[in-house]
Amino acid sequence: MSSQQYVGIDLHRRRSVIVRMTSEGEKLETVHLDNDPAAFCAELAKAGEHPEVVLEACYGWYWLADLLESEGANLHLAHPSGLAWEGRRVKNDEIDATDLADRLRMGRLPEAYIAPPALRELRELVRYRAKLVTLRSGLKAQVHAVMAKHGILPSVGDLFGPVGSHQLDALALPAGYALRLSSLRELIASYDAEVAKLEKEIYAWLRDDKAYWAIQAIDGVTDVGGDLRGRDR
């Protein structure tokens, strides 16, 4: 009998489930534990050297992935969309952990890419910038809505550029609408500042990356930190 063990982990925010099994599919142990690093290390040690370990790409998986790899696990990340668990009649944490280990053992696991920590950190900045831009767009839409309620059309395409700002400055609106408009413009300015800071930081990460420059040749792809690009190249 092979000594290789397979470990499936159903990770949750506070408590998780670990299932260990042999390469033949014999379940060795099921453990419910608090999400304490020491507890995970102790359970992983039972699986021997370099066990095959799988967890789902779920909420907050980064810390556990780094911990498991530091402890010598051969880590695999399950892609949620490929698991198709919604079709099962019975679903609970132990079954999920067992299924993950079993799929890994049989070579049927839908795997996701495990980005290294540095790339995950860069992704965090890029995604956060995208989130702020989306939120800022919502604020700008509210400005347009306030104007529309008074039958006022923007005089230029970019209402939030220099010319558009002059139009907003000159609007004479009832007090309640004027207060809302002023608040929205202040919030937009704050978002502008935060987005600009993120763009400078993202560009600092990417300015020496050949792939970053190569992708600029694709139609429809734009860069960030354009004010710095010409200065540094």
Residue, then its C-alpha position, 0 to 999 in steps of 0.5 A: m500500500s502506498s504511503q502517499q496521503y491526500v488531504g482535502i480542506d474545506l476552508h471557512r472563515r473561523r472553522s474548517v474541516i480536514v479529511r485525510m485519505t490514502s492513495e487507494g481512497e481509504k479515509l484515515e481521519t476527519v478533523h474539525l478545527d479552528n483556523d489556527p495555524a498551529a492546528f493546521c500544521a499539527e494536522l498536516a504533519k500526520a500526512g507525512e512528508h510532502p502530502e498532496v493537499v487541496l483546498e478550494a479557491c474560496y474567500g480568504w484562501y491566501w494565508l492557508a495556501d502560504l502556510l501549507e506550502s511552507e510546511g512542505a505540502n504539494l498544494h493544489l487549488a480547486h477552481p469552484s466553477g469546475l466542482a459543480w457541487e450545486g448538483r449534489r443532493v447532499k452537501n456539507d463540510e465533511i463531504d466537500a473536503t472528502d470530495l476534494a481529496d478524492r478528486l485530487r487522488m483520481g486526477r479529476l480535480p479542476e485546478a486553478y493557478i496558484a499565483p505567487p505572493a508577489l503577484r497576488e499583492l499586485r493583483e490586490l492593487v489592480r483589483y482595488r483600483a478597478k473597484l474604486v473606479t467603479l464606485r467613482s463611476g457611480l458617483k459621477a452618474q449621480v451628478h448627471a442624475v441631479m442635473a437631469k432632474h432640472g433639465i440641465l445637459p452637460s455642455v461638454g463630453d467630459l463633465f468632470g474635466p476643466v470645462g465641465s467643472h466650470q459648468l458645475d460651478a455655475l449651476a444654481l440649484p435649490a439648496g438640497y440639490a446643491l448640497r448633494l452635488s457638492s458632496l458628490r464632487e468632493l467624493i469624486a475628488s477623493y476617489d480621483a486622488e486614491v486612484a492616482k496613488l494606486e496607478k503610480e504604485i501599480y506602475a512602479w511594480l510593472r515598469d520593468d516588466k517586459a510582458y507589461w510593455a508587450i501587451q500595450a501593443i494590443d488594441g484596446v489595452t491601456d496602461v496605468g501611470g501614463d504620466l510617469r511612463g514617458r519619463d522612465r522609458 
